[in-house]
Amino acid sequence: MYLSCLPLAKRRQLGTKVVSHRRAGAMGNDTGTRRISLSRRAALGGAGALGLAGSLGIIAKPAIVRSADLQKVRLGWAQPAACYAPLGYAAQKGIFAKHGIDVELVDFLAGGENALIPYIASGKVDVAAGFLLGWLKPLDEGLDVKLISGTHAGCTRLLVGHGSGIGQLADLKGKTIAVSQLNGASQQIFAVGLIKLGIDPETEITWRVFPGNLLSAAVQKGEADALAHYDPQTFGWIKDDHLTEIANNQTGPYANISCCTIGANSAFLQKDRGVVRSVVEAILEAHEYVADHPAEVAKFYEDTYKPPVPEERLAELLGQLAYHHHPAGEALEREIVEQIEDLKLIKVFKQNVDARAWAKKRTYNVFA
């Protein structure tokens, strides 16, 4: 099933010939041909509207545009993470193709927990979606990527064992928290929450690394008092009645801040800004669709990718995620500023960093 298309942004000339494409994935049927003219002014106007609408969670829906001249883009994603379901759905159901993109999904988690950065730095992917917190320090250290748009808020949780006596963040003073990556996004999210409560996450918390699939077992065996990790594993551990949730990044300091964010290799962005805009439009359209049709997408994802949670549970999870949240431009800059100021508290960023100038330099508004 196709959504109505957003304005296609990769046209560089006043008149554009648009012909048929073969739909991606299992939907591979010829769709016939048509010609359409798209004025540059109309495309830019629509893109500006999308930028504003995207930040408000509203997507405009002009007529479908199909093209035989698809642009190849390698898109980095994390297949096991449930919040990436919109990308898999969009690739298989032709949403990227409708926006003129021949997308190749590259699972960067296959290279390890922190493989997104080397994948995009080495050119293995052109565009990627990853934790906003995961982008920031590498960008500060020279990663040549521009952040384009948030995709959603909130997919990370802090869990404890039943009967642990731990009911809130403040109870974790002196405790051990299990994570899958030392100083990764999951740790940083809750370290900020802890320090705002007066608990030093360096000296008053022990962070211990375990493989992601063994985090729950570590808590149940008493090797850690709590765990910080992302869905769908954390959601599954709650539903299996193994663990209790005491915090997440849909509440507290990160309640209204992007969790995952789209970044584009700067050289790729400079080569064809319009292609990147089309990729982002397709991604945001897919997120809007999942927000309104979580059960349908959960069934697709279960059938196609075999996630570690059953279909009904995945549908419930997708229905909870804030898929309408995708700021761009100044809205994204504001969120980055807030996160940098928080990261200063836990010494990830130096105190003298000008957060506003930093954010402006490392973002790019493809909708402007």
C-alpha positions as CSV (number, residue, x, y, z in Angstrom):
1,M,0.0,0.0,0.0
2,Y,1.4,3.4,-0.9
3,L,1.0,6.7,0.9
4,S,0.5,9.8,-1.0
5,C,3.9,11.2,-1.8
6,L,5.7,14.2,-0.3
7,P,7.2,16.8,-2.6
8,L,10.1,15.1,-4.4
9,A,13.2,17.2,-3.8
10,K,15.9,15.9,-6.1
11,R,14.9,17.7,-9.3
12,R,17.5,20.1,-10.4
13,Q,15.9,21.5,-13.6
14,L,12.7,23.3,-14.1
15,G,11.0,20.6,-16.1
16,T,11.5,17.0,-15.1
17,K,10.6,13.8,-17.0
18,V,9.1,11.2,-14.7
19,V,8.5,7.7,-15.8
20,S,7.7,4.4,-14.2
21,H,9.9,2.4,-11.7
22,R,9.8,-1.2,-10.5
23,R,8.7,-1.3,-6.9
24,A,11.3,-2.4,-4.4
25,G,11.3,-5.7,-2.7
26,A,8.4,-8.2,-3.0
27,M,6.2,-5.6,-4.5
28,G,8.2,-5.7,-7.8
29,N,5.5,-5.1,-10.5
30,D,5.6,-2.6,-13.4
31,T,3.4,0.3,-12.7
32,G,3.1,1.9,-16.1
33,T,4.5,5.2,-17.2
34,R,3.5,8.8,-16.8
35,R,5.1,12.2,-17.4
36,I,4.9,15.1,-15.0
37,S,6.5,18.6,-14.8
38,L,7.6,19.8,-11.4
39,S,8.7,23.4,-11.0
40,R,11.8,24.1,-8.9
41,R,9.9,26.8,-7.0
42,A,7.0,24.4,-6.2
43,A,9.5,21.8,-5.0
44,L,11.3,24.1,-2.8
45,G,8.1,25.6,-1.4
46,G,6.8,22.1,-0.6
47,A,10.1,21.2,1.0
48,G,9.9,24.2,3.3
49,A,6.4,23.2,4.3
50,L,7.7,19.7,5.0
51,G,10.4,21.0,7.2
52,L,7.8,22.9,9.3
53,A,5.3,20.1,9.1
54,G,7.9,17.5,10.0
55,S,8.8,19.3,13.2
56,L,5.1,19.3,14.1
57,G,4.5,15.7,13.2
58,I,2.4,16.6,10.1
59,I,3.2,15.4,6.6
60,A,1.8,16.9,3.5
61,K,0.5,14.5,0.8
62,P,0.7,15.7,-2.8
63,A,0.3,13.4,-5.8
64,I,2.4,10.3,-6.3
65,V,5.5,10.7,-8.4
66,R,7.2,7.7,-10.0
67,S,10.6,7.7,-11.7
68,A,12.7,5.1,-13.6
69,D,15.8,7.2,-12.8
70,L,16.3,5.9,-9.2
71,Q,19.2,7.2,-7.3
72,K,21.3,4.5,-5.5
73,V,21.7,5.3,-1.7
74,R,23.2,3.0,1.0
75,L,21.3,3.6,4.2
76,G,22.7,2.5,7.5
77,W,20.2,1.0,10.0
78,A,20.2,-1.3,13.0
79,Q,18.0,-4.2,12.0
80,P,17.6,-5.8,15.5
81,A,16.3,-2.5,17.0
82,A,12.5,-2.2,16.8
83,C,12.6,1.6,16.3
84,Y,14.1,1.0,12.9
85,A,11.0,-0.9,11.6
86,P,9.9,2.1,9.4
87,L,13.1,1.8,7.4
88,G,12.6,-1.9,6.6
89,Y,9.0,-1.3,5.8
90,A,9.8,1.6,3.5
91,A,12.4,-0.3,1.6
92,Q,10.2,-3.4,1.0
93,K,7.0,-1.5,0.3
94,G,8.3,0.9,-2.3
95,I,8.2,4.2,-0.2
96,F,11.9,4.9,-1.0
97,A,11.4,4.1,-4.7
98,K,8.4,6.4,-4.8
99,H,10.7,9.2,-3.8
100,G,13.2,8.3,-6.5
101,I,15.6,6.3,-4.3
102,D,17.0,2.8,-4.9
103,V,17.9,2.1,-1.3
104,E,20.3,-0.5,0.0
105,L,19.8,-1.1,3.7
106,V,23.1,-1.8,5.5
107,D,22.9,-3.2,9.0
108,F,25.7,-1.5,10.9
109,L,25.1,-3.5,14.0
110,A,26.5,-6.5,12.2
111,G,29.9,-4.7,12.8
112,G,29.3,-4.3,16.5
113,E,27.6,-1.9,19.0
114,N,29.5,1.2,17.8
115,A,29.9,0.4,14.1
116,L,27.7,3.2,12.8
117,I,30.5,5.7,13.0
118,P,33.2,3.7,11.1
119,Y,30.6,2.6,8.5
120,I,29.7,6.2,7.6
121,A,33.2,7.6,8.0
122,S,34.6,5.0,5.6
123,G,31.9,5.4,3.0
124,K,30.2,2.0,3.6
125,V,27.0,4.0,3.9
126,D,25.9,7.4,2.6
127,V,23.1,8.2,5.0
128,A,22.3,6.6,8.4
129,A,19.9,6.8,11.3
130,G,21.4,6.5,14.8
131,F,21.2,7.6,18.4
132,L,21.5,11.4,18.5
133,L,23.8,11.0,21.5
134,G,25.8,8.5,19.6
135,W,26.5,11.1,16.8
136,L,27.6,14.0,19.0
137,K,31.1,13.1,20.4
138,P,32.3,11.6,17.0
139,L,31.2,14.8,15.3
140,D,33.1,16.8,17.9
141,E,36.2,14.8,17.2
142,G,36.0,15.5,13.4
143,L,33.5,13.0,11.9
144,D,32.5,14.6,8.5
145,V,28.7,14.2,8.8
146,K,25.8,16.6,8.8
147,L,22.8,15.9,11.0
148,I,19.6,16.4,9.0
149,S,16.4,15.4,11.0
150,G,15.3,13.6,14.0
151,T,13.1,10.5,13.3
152,H,11.4,9.7,16.7
153,A,11.8,10.1,20.4
154,G,12.3,7.5,23.1
155,C,13.4,3.9,22.7
156,T,15.8,3.3,25.7
157,R,14.8,2.0,29.2
158,L,16.4,1.4,32.6
159,L,15.2,-1.9,34.2
160,V,15.7,-3.5,37.6
161,G,14.9,-6.9,39.0
162,H,11.7,-7.7,40.9
163,G,12.0,-7.2,44.6
164,S,15.2,-5.2,44.2
165,G,14.0,-2.3,46.3
166,I,15.0,0.0,43.5
167,G,12.0,2.1,42.5
168,Q,13.5,5.2,40.9
169,L,16.8,6.6,39.6
170,A,17.7,8.1,43.0
171,D,17.8,4.6,44.5
172,L,20.7,3.6,42.2
173,K,23.4,5.4,44.2
174,G,26.2,2.9,44.8
175,K,24.7,0.3,42.5
176,T,26.0,-1.5,39.3
177,I,24.3,-0.8,36.0
178,A,24.8,-3.2,33.1
179,V,25.2,-1.8,29.6
180,S,26.2,-3.2,26.2
181,Q,28.6,-0.4,25.4
182,L,30.7,1.6,27.8
183,N,29.9,5.3,27.6
184,G,27.4,4.6,24.8
185,A,24.1,6.4,24.3
186,S,22.2,4.1,26.8
187,Q,24.7,5.0,29.6
188,Q,24.8,8.7,28.8
189,I,21.0,9.1,28.8
190,F,20.7,7.8,32.4
191,A,24.0,9.3,33.6
192,V,22.5,12.7,32.8
193,G,19.4,11.8,34.8
194,L,21.5,10.6,37.7
195,I,23.8,13.7,37.9
196,K,20.7,16.0,37.9
197,L,19.6,14.1,41.0
198,G,23.0,14.8,42.6
199,I,24.5,11.3,42.0
200,D,27.9,11.3,40.4
201,P,27.7,8.7,37.6
202,E,31.5,8.3,37.6
203,T,32.2,7.7,41.3
204,E,28.8,6.6,42.7
205,I,27.7,4.2,39.9
206,T,29.6,1.2,38.5
207,W,28.9,0.6,34.8
208,R,29.6,-3.0,33.7
209,V,29.6,-4.2,30.1
210,F,27.8,-7.4,29.0
211,P,26.7,-8.6,25.6
212,G,23.3,-7.1,24.8
213,N,21.4,-10.4,24.9
214,L,22.8,-11.2,28.3
215,L,21.9,-8.0,30.1
216,S,18.7,-9.3,31.5
217,A,20.5,-12.5,32.8
218,A,23.1,-10.3,34.4
219,V,20.5,-8.5,36.5
220,Q,18.6,-11.7,37.3
221,K,21.8,-13.4,38.5
222,G,22.8,-10.5,40.7
223,E,25.8,-9.5,38.6
224,A,24.3,-6.1,38.1
225,D,21.5,-4.2,40.0
226,A,20.0,-2.6,36.8
227,L,20.4,-2.4,33.1
228,A,20.2,0.4,30.5
229,H,19.4,-0.7,27.0
230,Y,17.1,-0.2,24.0
231,D,14.0,-1.9,22.6
232,P,12.9,-4.4,21.6
233,Q,14.9,-6.4,24.1
234,T,14.0,-4.2,27.1
235,F,10.3,-4.2,26.2
236,G,10.4,-7.9,25.9
237,W,12.1,-8.4,29.3
238,I,9.4,-6.3,30.9
239,K,6.6,-8.2,29.2
240,D,8.2,-11.6,30.1
241,D,7.8,-10.4,33.7
242,H,11.5,-10.7,34.3
243,L,12.3,-7.1,35.0
244,T,10.7,-3.8,36.1
245,E,11.1,-0.4,34.3
246,I,12.0,2.5,36.5
247,A,13.0,5.1,33.8
248,N,13.1,5.7,30.1
249,N,13.9,8.4,27.6
250,Q,10.3,9.2,26.8
251,T,10.2,10.8,30.2
252,G,12.5,13.0,32.3
253,P,15.3,15.1,30.6
254,Y,14.8,13.5,27.2
255,A,11.0,13.4,27.0
256,N,10.8,15.8,24.1
257,I,14.2,15.2,22.4
258,S,15.0,13.0,19.4
259,C,16.3,9.6,20.2
260,C,17.4,8.6,16.6
261,T,18.5,11.1,14.1
262,I,19.4,11.0,10.4
263,G,23.0,11.9,9.4
264,A,24.5,12.2,5.9
265,N,28.1,11.9,4.8
266,S,29.1,15.5,4.0
267,A,30.7,14.6,0.7
268,F,27.5,12.7,-0.4
269,L,25.4,15.6,0.8
270,Q,27.5,18.1,-1.2
271,K,27.3,15.9,-4.3
272,D,23.5,15.9,-4.4
273,R,21.6,17.6,-1.7
274,G,18.3,16.8,-3.4
275,V,18.9,13.1,-3.2
276,V,19.5,13.4,0.6
277,R,16.3,15.4,0.9
278,S,14.4,12.7,-0.9
279,V,15.8,10.0,1.4
280,V,14.8,12.0,4.4
281,E,11.3,12.6,3.0
282,A,10.8,8.9,2.5
283,I,12.1,8.1,6.0
284,L,9.7,10.6,7.6
285,E,6.8,9.4,5.5
286,A,7.5,5.9,6.7
287,H,7.6,6.9,10.4
288,E,4.3,8.7,10.0
289,Y,2.8,5.6,8.5
290,V,4.1,3.3,11.3
291,A,2.7,5.7,13.9
292,D,-0.8,5.3,12.4
293,H,-0.5,1.6,11.4
294,P,1.7,-0.2,14.1
295,A,-0.1,-3.6,13.8
296,E,0.4,-3.7,10.0
297,V,4.0,-2.9,10.2
298,A,4.6,-5.3,13.2
299,K,3.2,-8.1,11.1
300,F,5.4,-7.2,8.2
301,Y,8.5,-6.9,10.4
302,E,7.8,-10.2,12.1
303,D,7.4,-12.0,8.8
304,T,10.4,-10.4,7.2
305,Y,13.1,-9.9,9.8
306,K,12.1,-12.2,12.7
307,P,12.7,-9.9,15.6
308,P,13.2,-11.2,19.1
309,V,9.7,-10.4,20.2
310,P,6.4,-11.8,18.9
311,E,4.1,-9.8,16.5
312,E,1.5,-8.7,19.1
313,R,4.2,-7.4,21.5
314,L,6.0,-5.6,18.6
315,A,2.7,-3.9,17.6
316,E,2.2,-2.7,21.1
317,L,5.8,-1.4,21.2
318,L,5.6,0.4,17.8
319,G,2.3,2.0,19.0
320,Q,4.1,3.5,22.0
321,L,7.1,5.0,20.2
322,A,7.0,8.8,19.4
323,Y,7.2,8.4,15.6
324,H,5.6,11.8,15.0
325,H,8.7,13.5,16.4
326,H,11.2,14.5,13.7
327,P,12.6,18.0,14.1
328,A,14.8,19.6,11.4
329,G,16.5,22.9,10.9
330,E,16.4,25.2,14.0
331,A,14.2,22.7,15.9
332,L,16.9,20.1,15.6
333,E,19.6,22.6,16.5
334,R,17.8,23.5,19.7
335,E,17.6,19.8,20.7
336,I,21.3,19.3,20.0
337,V,22.2,22.4,22.1
338,E,20.2,20.9,25.0
339,Q,21.9,17.6,24.7
340,I,25.4,19.1,24.5
341,E,24.7,21.1,27.7
342,D,23.6,17.9,29.4
343,L,26.7,16.1,28.2
344,K,28.9,18.8,29.7
345,L,27.5,17.7,33.1
346,I,28.9,14.2,32.6
347,K,32.2,15.5,31.1
348,V,31.6,14.2,27.6
349,F,31.9,17.8,26.2
350,K,34.2,20.5,27.6
351,Q,32.5,23.4,29.5
352,N,33.8,26.0,27.0
353,V,32.1,24.5,24.0
354,D,29.6,27.0,22.4
355,A,26.7,24.6,21.9
356,R,24.7,26.9,19.6
357,A,27.6,27.5,17.2
358,W,28.5,23.8,17.4
359,A,25.0,22.7,16.5
360,K,24.7,25.2,13.6
361,K,28.0,24.0,12.1
362,R,27.1,20.3,12.2
363,T,23.5,20.3,11.0
364,Y,22.1,20.9,7.5
365,N,18.5,21.8,6.7
366,V,17.7,20.1,3.4
367,F,14.2,21.6,3.5
368,A,15.4,25.2,3.5
